[in-house]
Amino acid sequence: MDCGWHRPGLHGRGRLGDCRYLGVVEMPLRFQPMRFVGWQIYGVQRDELDVQYVVRVRIVTRGA
């Protein structure tokens, strides 16, 4: 299902599989999101030496 995702910078628009808007998602610094799966984001994290790591970031809601 294509919900019109764009390549976010530091923020992305949170949506579920049925394309409901959930709010703004703040990305970690130096993180490039690649794939959104449920409440997880897979992407590439770069360290201070520009070494790349494949990581999974979990989306949590405020107050969780």
mmCIF file of the N, C-alpha and C atoms, coordinates in Angstrom:
data_MODEL
# 
_entry.id   MODEL 
# 
loop_
_atom_site.group_PDB 
_atom_site.id 
_atom_site.type_symbol 
_atom_site.label_atom_id 
_atom_site.label_alt_id 
_atom_site.label_comp_id 
_atom_site.label_asym_id 
_atom_site.label_entity_id 
_atom_site.label_seq_id 
_atom_site.pdbx_PDB_ins_code 
_atom_site.Cartn_x 
_atom_site.Cartn_y 
_atom_site.Cartn_z 
_atom_site.occupancy 
_atom_site.B_iso_or_equiv 
_atom_site.pdbx_formal_charge 
_atom_site.auth_seq_id 
_atom_site.auth_comp_id 
_atom_site.auth_asym_id 
_atom_site.auth_atom_id 
_atom_site.pdbx_PDB_model_num 
ATOM 1   N N  . MET A 1 1  ? 0.844  -1.163 0.000  1.00 0.00 ? 1  MET A N  1 
ATOM 2   C CA . MET A 1 1  ? 0.000  0.000  0.000  1.00 0.00 ? 1  MET A CA 1 
ATOM 3   C C  . MET A 1 1  ? 0.896  1.236  0.000  1.00 0.00 ? 1  MET A C  1 
ATOM 4   N N  . ASP A 1 2  ? 0.666  2.159  -0.896 1.00 0.00 ? 2  ASP A N  1 
ATOM 5   C CA . ASP A 1 2  ? 1.431  3.393  -0.963 1.00 0.00 ? 2  ASP A CA 1 
ATOM 6   C C  . ASP A 1 2  ? 0.613  4.512  -0.348 1.00 0.00 ? 2  ASP A C  1 
ATOM 7   N N  . CYS A 1 3  ? 1.126  5.047  0.756  1.00 0.00 ? 3  CYS A N  1 
ATOM 8   C CA . CYS A 1 3  ? 0.415  6.119  1.456  1.00 0.00 ? 3  CYS A CA 1 
ATOM 9   C C  . CYS A 1 3  ? 1.036  7.478  1.160  1.00 0.00 ? 3  CYS A C  1 
ATOM 10  N N  . GLY A 1 4  ? 1.867  7.559  0.148  1.00 0.00 ? 4  GLY A N  1 
ATOM 11  C CA . GLY A 1 4  ? 2.477  8.824  -0.197 1.00 0.00 ? 4  GLY A CA 1 
ATOM 12  C C  . GLY A 1 4  ? 3.657  9.200  0.679  1.00 0.00 ? 4  GLY A C  1 
ATOM 13  N N  . TRP A 1 5  ? 4.406  8.214  1.163  1.00 0.00 ? 5  TRP A N  1 
ATOM 14  C CA . TRP A 1 5  ? 5.586  8.504  1.978  1.00 0.00 ? 5  TRP A CA 1 
ATOM 15  C C  . TRP A 1 5  ? 6.569  9.302  1.155  1.00 0.00 ? 5  TRP A C  1 
ATOM 16  N N  . HIS A 1 6  ? 7.236  10.198 1.816  1.00 0.00 ? 6  HIS A N  1 
ATOM 17  C CA . HIS A 1 6  ? 8.337  10.939 1.207  1.00 0.00 ? 6  HIS A CA 1 
ATOM 18  C C  . HIS A 1 6  ? 9.591  10.658 2.019  1.00 0.00 ? 6  HIS A C  1 
ATOM 19  N N  . ARG A 1 7  ? 10.731 11.078 1.525  1.00 0.00 ? 7  ARG A N  1 
ATOM 20  C CA . ARG A 1 7  ? 11.975 10.897 2.273  1.00 0.00 ? 7  ARG A CA 1 
ATOM 21  C C  . ARG A 1 7  ? 12.073 11.999 3.314  1.00 0.00 ? 7  ARG A C  1 
ATOM 22  N N  . PRO A 1 8  ? 11.830 11.658 4.589  1.00 0.00 ? 8  PRO A N  1 
ATOM 23  C CA . PRO A 1 8  ? 11.893 12.688 5.609  1.00 0.00 ? 8  PRO A CA 1 
ATOM 24  C C  . PRO A 1 8  ? 13.325 13.067 5.949  1.00 0.00 ? 8  PRO A C  1 
ATOM 25  N N  . GLY A 1 9  ? 13.506 14.276 6.432  1.00 0.00 ? 9  GLY A N  1 
ATOM 26  C CA . GLY A 1 9  ? 14.807 14.700 6.940  1.00 0.00 ? 9  GLY A CA 1 
ATOM 27  C C  . GLY A 1 9  ? 14.889 14.270 8.385  1.00 0.00 ? 9  GLY A C  1 
ATOM 28  N N  . LEU A 1 10 ? 14.749 15.200 9.286  1.00 0.00 ? 10 LEU A N  1 
ATOM 29  C CA . LEU A 1 10 ? 14.757 14.845 10.700 1.00 0.00 ? 10 LEU A CA 1 
ATOM 30  C C  . LEU A 1 10 ? 13.376 14.451 11.189 1.00 0.00 ? 10 LEU A C  1 
ATOM 31  N N  . HIS A 1 11 ? 12.362 14.775 10.415 1.00 0.00 ? 11 HIS A N  1 
ATOM 32  C CA . HIS A 1 11 ? 10.991 14.446 10.806 1.00 0.00 ? 11 HIS A CA 1 
ATOM 33  C C  . HIS A 1 11 ? 10.292 13.717 9.670  1.00 0.00 ? 11 HIS A C  1 
ATOM 34  N N  . GLY A 1 12 ? 9.380  12.889 10.004 1.00 0.00 ? 12 GLY A N  1 
ATOM 35  C CA . GLY A 1 12 ? 8.564  12.202 9.016  1.00 0.00 ? 12 GLY A CA 1 
ATOM 36  C C  . GLY A 1 12 ? 7.124  12.252 9.472  1.00 0.00 ? 12 GLY A C  1 
ATOM 37  N N  . ARG A 1 13 ? 6.234  11.862 8.647  1.00 0.00 ? 13 ARG A N  1 
ATOM 38  C CA . ARG A 1 13 ? 4.824  11.826 9.022  1.00 0.00 ? 13 ARG A CA 1 
ATOM 39  C C  . ARG A 1 13 ? 4.460  10.410 9.408  1.00 0.00 ? 13 ARG A C  1 
ATOM 40  N N  . GLY A 1 14 ? 3.962  10.223 10.606 1.00 0.00 ? 14 GLY A N  1 
ATOM 41  C CA . GLY A 1 14 ? 3.624  8.889  11.083 1.00 0.00 ? 14 GLY A CA 1 
ATOM 42  C C  . GLY A 1 14 ? 2.298  8.406  10.539 1.00 0.00 ? 14 GLY A C  1 
ATOM 43  N N  . ARG A 1 15 ? 2.309  7.247  9.929  1.00 0.00 ? 15 ARG A N  1 
ATOM 44  C CA . ARG A 1 15 ? 1.081  6.650  9.410  1.00 0.00 ? 15 ARG A CA 1 
ATOM 45  C C  . ARG A 1 15 ? 1.105  5.153  9.692  1.00 0.00 ? 15 ARG A C  1 
ATOM 46  N N  . LEU A 1 16 ? -0.057 4.585  9.859  1.00 0.00 ? 16 LEU A N  1 
ATOM 47  C CA . LEU A 1 16 ? -0.186 3.141  9.980  1.00 0.00 ? 16 LEU A CA 1 
ATOM 48  C C  . LEU A 1 16 ? -0.436 2.550  8.609  1.00 0.00 ? 16 LEU A C  1 
ATOM 49  N N  . GLY A 1 17 ? -0.529 1.248  8.516  1.00 0.00 ? 17 GLY A N  1 
ATOM 50  C CA . GLY A 1 17 ? -0.739 0.568  7.249  1.00 0.00 ? 17 GLY A CA 1 
ATOM 51  C C  . GLY A 1 17 ? -1.987 1.008  6.509  1.00 0.00 ? 17 GLY A C  1 
ATOM 52  N N  . ASP A 1 18 ? -2.989 1.513  7.232  1.00 0.00 ? 18 ASP A N  1 
ATOM 53  C CA . ASP A 1 18 ? -4.213 1.970  6.576  1.00 0.00 ? 18 ASP A CA 1 
ATOM 54  C C  . ASP A 1 18 ? -4.150 3.459  6.250  1.00 0.00 ? 18 ASP A C  1 
ATOM 55  N N  . CYS A 1 19 ? -2.953 4.059  6.353  1.00 0.00 ? 19 CYS A N  1 
ATOM 56  C CA . CYS A 1 19 ? -2.691 5.447  5.962  1.00 0.00 ? 19 CYS A CA 1 
ATOM 57  C C  . CYS A 1 19 ? -3.316 6.479  6.895  1.00 0.00 ? 19 CYS A C  1 
ATOM 58  N N  . ARG A 1 20 ? -3.545 6.127  8.134  1.00 0.00 ? 20 ARG A N  1 
ATOM 59  C CA . ARG A 1 20 ? -4.044 7.124  9.092  1.00 0.00 ? 20 ARG A CA 1 
ATOM 60  C C  . ARG A 1 20 ? -2.879 7.960  9.593  1.00 0.00 ? 20 ARG A C  1 
ATOM 61  N N  . TYR A 1 21 ? -3.044 9.278  9.619  1.00 0.00 ? 21 TYR A N  1 
ATOM 62  C CA . TYR A 1 21 ? -2.013 10.181 10.115 1.00 0.00 ? 21 TYR A CA 1 
ATOM 63  C C  . TYR A 1 21 ? -1.920 10.065 11.631 1.00 0.00 ? 21 TYR A C  1 
ATOM 64  N N  . LEU A 1 22 ? -0.706 9.858  12.148 1.00 0.00 ? 22 LEU A N  1 
ATOM 65  C CA . LEU A 1 22 ? -0.508 9.700  13.584 1.00 0.00 ? 22 LEU A CA 1 
ATOM 66  C C  . LEU A 1 22 ? 0.278  10.836 14.209 1.00 0.00 ? 22 LEU A C  1 
ATOM 67  N N  . GLY A 1 23 ? 0.945  11.636 13.412 1.00 0.00 ? 23 GLY A N  1 
ATOM 68  C CA . GLY A 1 23 ? 1.731  12.743 13.955 1.00 0.00 ? 23 GLY A CA 1 
ATOM 69  C C  . GLY A 1 23 ? 3.121  12.780 13.369 1.00 0.00 ? 23 GLY A C  1 
ATOM 70  N N  . VAL A 1 24 ? 3.984  13.558 13.996 1.00 0.00 ? 24 VAL A N  1 
ATOM 71  C CA . VAL A 1 24 ? 5.360  13.754 13.535 1.00 0.00 ? 24 VAL A CA 1 
ATOM 72  C C  . VAL A 1 24 ? 6.274  12.745 14.215 1.00 0.00 ? 24 VAL A C  1 
ATOM 73  N N  . VAL A 1 25 ? 7.201  12.183 13.456 1.00 0.00 ? 25 VAL A N  1 
ATOM 74  C CA . VAL A 1 25 ? 8.190  11.245 13.984 1.00 0.00 ? 25 VAL A CA 1 
ATOM 75  C C  . VAL A 1 25 ? 9.550  11.929 13.931 1.00 0.00 ? 25 VAL A C  1 
ATOM 76  N N  . GLU A 1 26 ? 10.215 12.076 15.085 1.00 0.00 ? 26 GLU A N  1 
ATOM 77  C CA . GLU A 1 26 ? 11.538 12.675 15.127 1.00 0.00 ? 26 GLU A CA 1 
ATOM 78  C C  . GLU A 1 26 ? 12.584 11.590 14.925 1.00 0.00 ? 26 GLU A C  1 
ATOM 79  N N  . MET A 1 27 ? 13.472 11.807 13.953 1.00 0.00 ? 27 MET A N  1 
ATOM 80  C CA . MET A 1 27 ? 14.512 10.833 13.631 1.00 0.00 ? 27 MET A CA 1 
ATOM 81  C C  . MET A 1 27 ? 15.786 11.155 14.418 1.00 0.00 ? 27 MET A C  1 
ATOM 82  N N  . PRO A 1 28 ? 16.573 10.131 14.771 1.00 0.00 ? 28 PRO A N  1 
ATOM 83  C CA . PRO A 1 28 ? 17.865 10.383 15.410 1.00 0.00 ? 28 PRO A CA 1 
ATOM 84  C C  . PRO A 1 28 ? 18.791 11.143 14.455 1.00 0.00 ? 28 PRO A C  1 
ATOM 85  N N  . LEU A 1 29 ? 19.720 11.892 15.016 1.00 0.00 ? 29 LEU A N  1 
ATOM 86  C CA . LEU A 1 29 ? 20.698 12.598 14.189 1.00 0.00 ? 29 LEU A CA 1 
ATOM 87  C C  . LEU A 1 29 ? 21.517 11.606 13.368 1.00 0.00 ? 29 LEU A C  1 
ATOM 88  N N  . ARG A 1 30 ? 21.851 11.982 12.153 1.00 0.00 ? 30 ARG A N  1 
ATOM 89  C CA . ARG A 1 30 ? 22.687 11.187 11.246 1.00 0.00 ? 30 ARG A CA 1 
ATOM 90  C C  . ARG A 1 30 ? 22.057 9.832  10.907 1.00 0.00 ? 30 ARG A C  1 
ATOM 91  N N  . PHE A 1 31 ? 20.732 9.777  10.927 1.00 0.00 ? 31 PHE A N  1 
ATOM 92  C CA . PHE A 1 31 ? 19.988 8.552  10.601 1.00 0.00 ? 31 PHE A CA 1 
ATOM 93  C C  . PHE A 1 31 ? 19.236 8.769  9.302  1.00 0.00 ? 31 PHE A C  1 
ATOM 94  N N  . GLN A 1 32 ? 19.384 7.826  8.373  1.00 0.00 ? 32 GLN A N  1 
ATOM 95  C CA . GLN A 1 32 ? 18.671 7.885  7.099  1.00 0.00 ? 32 GLN A CA 1 
ATOM 96  C C  . GLN A 1 32 ? 17.650 6.757  7.054  1.00 0.00 ? 32 GLN A C  1 
ATOM 97  N N  . PRO A 1 33 ? 16.364 7.081  7.182  1.00 0.00 ? 33 PRO A N  1 
ATOM 98  C CA . PRO A 1 33 ? 15.346 6.031  7.156  1.00 0.00 ? 33 PRO A CA 1 
ATOM 99  C C  . PRO A 1 33 ? 15.226 5.418  5.761  1.00 0.00 ? 33 PRO A C  1 
ATOM 100 N N  . MET A 1 34 ? 15.027 4.101  5.722  1.00 0.00 ? 34 MET A N  1 
ATOM 101 C CA . MET A 1 34 ? 14.903 3.380  4.457  1.00 0.00 ? 34 MET A CA 1 
ATOM 102 C C  . MET A 1 34 ? 13.567 2.664  4.322  1.00 0.00 ? 34 MET A C  1 
ATOM 103 N N  . ARG A 1 35 ? 13.080 2.094  5.433  1.00 0.00 ? 35 ARG A N  1 
ATOM 104 C CA . ARG A 1 35 ? 11.851 1.288  5.369  1.00 0.00 ? 35 ARG A CA 1 
ATOM 105 C C  . ARG A 1 35 ? 11.076 1.428  6.667  1.00 0.00 ? 35 ARG A C  1 
ATOM 106 N N  . PHE A 1 36 ? 9.768  1.614  6.534  1.00 0.00 ? 36 PHE A N  1 
ATOM 107 C CA . PHE A 1 36 ? 8.875  1.723  7.678  1.00 0.00 ? 36 PHE A CA 1 
ATOM 108 C C  . PHE A 1 36 ? 8.030  0.461  7.741  1.00 0.00 ? 36 PHE A C  1 
ATOM 109 N N  . VAL A 1 37 ? 8.115  -0.258 8.873  1.00 0.00 ? 37 VAL A N  1 
ATOM 110 C CA . VAL A 1 37 ? 7.372  -1.501 9.053  1.00 0.00 ? 37 VAL A CA 1 
ATOM 111 C C  . VAL A 1 37 ? 6.684  -1.441 10.413 1.00 0.00 ? 37 VAL A C  1 
ATOM 112 N N  . GLY A 1 38 ? 5.378  -1.250 10.395 1.00 0.00 ? 38 GLY A N  1 
ATOM 113 C CA . GLY A 1 38 ? 4.643  -1.149 11.657 1.00 0.00 ? 38 GLY A CA 1 
ATOM 114 C C  . GLY A 1 38 ? 5.168  -0.003 12.497 1.00 0.00 ? 38 GLY A C  1 
ATOM 115 N N  . TRP A 1 39 ? 5.590  -0.307 13.725 1.00 0.00 ? 39 TRP A N  1 
ATOM 116 C CA . TRP A 1 39 ? 6.111  0.698  14.650 1.00 0.00 ? 39 TRP A CA 1 
ATOM 117 C C  . TRP A 1 39 ? 7.630  0.721  14.658 1.00 0.00 ? 39 TRP A C  1 
ATOM 118 N N  . GLN A 1 40 ? 8.254  0.265  13.567 1.00 0.00 ? 40 GLN A N  1 
ATOM 119 C CA . GLN A 1 40 ? 9.711  0.240  13.474 1.00 0.00 ? 40 GLN A CA 1 
ATOM 120 C C  . GLN A 1 40 ? 10.166 0.890  12.181 1.00 0.00 ? 40 GLN A C  1 
ATOM 121 N N  . ILE A 1 41 ? 11.350 1.504  12.237 1.00 0.00 ? 41 ILE A N  1 
ATOM 122 C CA . ILE A 1 41 ? 11.951 2.118  11.062 1.00 0.00 ? 41 ILE A CA 1 
ATOM 123 C C  . ILE A 1 41 ? 13.329 1.500  10.879 1.00 0.00 ? 41 ILE A C  1 
ATOM 124 N N  . TYR A 1 42 ? 13.600 0.998  9.689  1.00 0.00 ? 42 TYR A N  1 
ATOM 125 C CA . TYR A 1 42 ? 14.913 0.450  9.362  1.00 0.00 ? 42 TYR A CA 1 
ATOM 126 C C  . TYR A 1 42 ? 15.662 1.483  8.537  1.00 0.00 ? 42 TYR A C  1 
ATOM 127 N N  . GLY A 1 43 ? 16.948 1.645  8.829  1.00 0.00 ? 43 GLY A N  1 
ATOM 128 C CA . GLY A 1 43 ? 17.706 2.635  8.087  1.00 0.00 ? 43 GLY A CA 1 
ATOM 129 C C  . GLY A 1 43 ? 19.193 2.539  8.365  1.00 0.00 ? 43 GLY A C  1 
ATOM 130 N N  . VAL A 1 44 ? 19.913 3.572  7.946  1.00 0.00 ? 44 VAL A N  1 
ATOM 131 C CA . VAL A 1 44 ? 21.368 3.628  8.088  1.00 0.00 ? 44 VAL A CA 1 
ATOM 132 C C  . VAL A 1 44 ? 21.728 4.736  9.065  1.00 0.00 ? 44 VAL A C  1 
ATOM 133 N N  . GLN A 1 45 ? 22.503 4.387  10.089 1.00 0.00 ? 45 GLN A N  1 
ATOM 134 C CA . GLN A 1 45 ? 23.002 5.338  11.082 1.00 0.00 ? 45 GLN A CA 1 
ATOM 135 C C  . GLN A 1 45 ? 24.489 5.537  10.817 1.00 0.00 ? 45 GLN A C  1 
ATOM 136 N N  . ARG A 1 46 ? 24.927 6.785  10.794 1.00 0.00 ? 46 ARG A N  1 
ATOM 137 C CA . ARG A 1 46 ? 26.349 7.096  10.598 1.00 0.00 ? 46 ARG A CA 1 
ATOM 138 C C  . ARG A 1 46 ? 26.924 7.608  11.916 1.00 0.00 ? 46 ARG A C  1 
ATOM 139 N N  . ASP A 1 47 ? 28.146 7.163  12.232 1.00 0.00 ? 47 ASP A N  1 
ATOM 140 C CA . ASP A 1 47 ? 28.791 7.667  13.447 1.00 0.00 ? 47 ASP A CA 1 
ATOM 141 C C  . ASP A 1 47 ? 29.642 8.894  13.120 1.00 0.00 ? 47 ASP A C  1 
ATOM 142 N N  . GLU A 1 48 ? 30.401 9.380  14.107 1.00 0.00 ? 48 GLU A N  1 
ATOM 143 C CA . GLU A 1 48 ? 31.185 10.602 13.928 1.00 0.00 ? 48 GLU A CA 1 
ATOM 144 C C  . GLU A 1 48 ? 32.299 10.458 12.890 1.00 0.00 ? 48 GLU A C  1 
ATOM 145 N N  . LEU A 1 49 ? 32.673 9.227  12.545 1.00 0.00 ? 49 LEU A N  1 
ATOM 146 C CA . LEU A 1 49 ? 33.686 8.987  11.504 1.00 0.00 ? 49 LEU A CA 1 
ATOM 147 C C  . LEU A 1 49 ? 33.044 8.635  10.166 1.00 0.00 ? 49 LEU A C  1 
ATOM 148 N N  . ASP A 1 50 ? 31.728 8.772  10.083 1.00 0.00 ? 50 ASP A N  1 
ATOM 149 C CA . ASP A 1 50 ? 30.929 8.472  8.886  1.00 0.00 ? 50 ASP A CA 1 
ATOM 150 C C  . ASP A 1 50 ? 30.853 6.979  8.567  1.00 0.00 ? 50 ASP A C  1 
ATOM 151 N N  . VAL A 1 51 ? 31.105 6.132  9.565  1.00 0.00 ? 51 VAL A N  1 
ATOM 152 C CA . VAL A 1 51 ? 30.937 4.686  9.394  1.00 0.00 ? 51 VAL A CA 1 
ATOM 153 C C  . VAL A 1 51 ? 29.442 4.406  9.439  1.00 0.00 ? 51 VAL A C  1 
ATOM 154 N N  . GLN A 1 52 ? 28.963 3.588  8.507  1.00 0.00 ? 52 GLN A N  1 
ATOM 155 C CA . GLN A 1 52 ? 27.536 3.298  8.404  1.00 0.00 ? 52 GLN A CA 1 
ATOM 156 C C  . GLN A 1 52 ? 27.172 2.008  9.132  1.00 0.00 ? 52 GLN A C  1 
ATOM 157 N N  . TYR A 1 53 ? 26.022 2.038  9.810  1.00 0.00 ? 53 TYR A N  1 
ATOM 158 C CA . TYR A 1 53 ? 25.484 0.870  10.503 1.00 0.00 ? 53 TYR A CA 1 
ATOM 159 C C  . TYR A 1 53 ? 24.020 0.721  10.105 1.00 0.00 ? 53 TYR A C  1 
ATOM 160 N N  . VAL A 1 54 ? 23.594 -0.507 9.867  1.00 0.00 ? 54 VAL A N  1 
ATOM 161 C CA . VAL A 1 54 ? 22.180 -0.768 9.614  1.00 0.00 ? 54 VAL A CA 1 
ATOM 162 C C  . VAL A 1 54 ? 21.515 -0.923 10.975 1.00 0.00 ? 54 VAL A C  1 
ATOM 163 N N  . VAL A 1 55 ? 20.460 -0.128 11.195 1.00 0.00 ? 55 VAL A N  1 
ATOM 164 C CA . VAL A 1 55 ? 19.809 -0.146 12.504 1.00 0.00 ? 55 VAL A CA 1 
ATOM 165 C C  . VAL A 1 55 ? 18.291 -0.208 12.365 1.00 0.00 ? 55 VAL A C  1 
ATOM 166 N N  . ARG A 1 56 ? 17.651 -0.610 13.437 1.00 0.00 ? 56 ARG A N  1 
ATOM 167 C CA . ARG A 1 56 ? 16.198 -0.596 13.540 1.00 0.00 ? 56 ARG A CA 1 
ATOM 168 C C  . ARG A 1 56 ? 15.844 0.351  14.679 1.00 0.00 ? 56 ARG A C  1 
ATOM 169 N N  . VAL A 1 57 ? 14.986 1.310  14.382 1.00 0.00 ? 57 VAL A N  1 
ATOM 170 C CA . VAL A 1 57 ? 14.560 2.287  15.383 1.00 0.00 ? 57 VAL A CA 1 
ATOM 171 C C  . VAL A 1 57 ? 13.100 2.015  15.690 1.00 0.00 ? 57 VAL A C  1 
ATOM 172 N N  . ARG A 1 58 ? 12.764 1.977  16.970 1.00 0.00 ? 58 ARG A N  1 
ATOM 173 C CA . ARG A 1 58 ? 11.396 1.715  17.392 1.00 0.00 ? 58 ARG A CA 1 
ATOM 174 C C  . ARG A 1 58 ? 10.671 3.056  17.602 1.00 0.00 ? 58 ARG A C  1 
ATOM 175 N N  . ILE A 1 59 ? 9.454  3.150  17.124 1.00 0.00 ? 59 ILE A N  1 
ATOM 176 C CA . ILE A 1 59 ? 8.644  4.349  17.321 1.00 0.00 ? 59 ILE A CA 1 
ATOM 177 C C  . ILE A 1 59 ? 7.900  4.206  18.639 1.00 0.00 ? 59 ILE A C  1 
ATOM 178 N N  . VAL A 1 60 ? 8.056  5.177  19.509 1.00 0.00 ? 60 VAL A N  1 
ATOM 179 C CA . VAL A 1 60 ? 7.327  5.187  20.775 1.00 0.00 ? 60 VAL A CA 1 
ATOM 180 C C  . VAL A 1 60 ? 6.515  6.466  20.851 1.00 0.00 ? 60 VAL A C  1 
ATOM 181 N N  . THR A 1 61 ? 5.390  6.390  21.507 1.00 0.00 ? 61 THR A N  1 
ATOM 182 C CA . THR A 1 61 ? 4.549  7.563  21.668 1.00 0.00 ? 61 THR A CA 1 
ATOM 183 C C  . THR A 1 61 ? 4.936  8.297  22.947 1.00 0.00 ? 61 THR A C  1 
ATOM 184 N N  . ARG A 1 62 ? 4.617  9.553  23.013 1.00 0.00 ? 62 ARG A N  1 
ATOM 185 C CA . ARG A 1 62 ? 4.922  10.326 24.228 1.00 0.00 ? 62 ARG A CA 1 
ATOM 186 C C  . ARG A 1 62 ? 4.198  9.717  25.414 1.00 0.00 ? 62 ARG A C  1 
ATOM 187 N N  . GLY A 1 63 ? 4.917  9.661  26.519 1.00 0.00 ? 63 GLY A N  1 
ATOM 188 C CA . GLY A 1 63 ? 4.323  9.091  27.719 1.00 0.00 ? 63 GLY A CA 1 
ATOM 189 C C  . GLY A 1 63 ? 4.478  7.592  27.806 1.00 0.00 ? 63 GLY A C  1 
ATOM 190 N N  . ALA A 1 64 ? 5.137  6.987  26.802 1.00 0.00 ? 64 ALA A N  1 
ATOM 191 C CA . ALA A 1 64 ? 5.304  5.520  26.817 1.00 0.00 ? 64 ALA A CA 1 
ATOM 192 C C  . ALA A 1 64 ? 6.555  5.130  27.558 1.00 0.00 ? 64 ALA A C  1 
# 
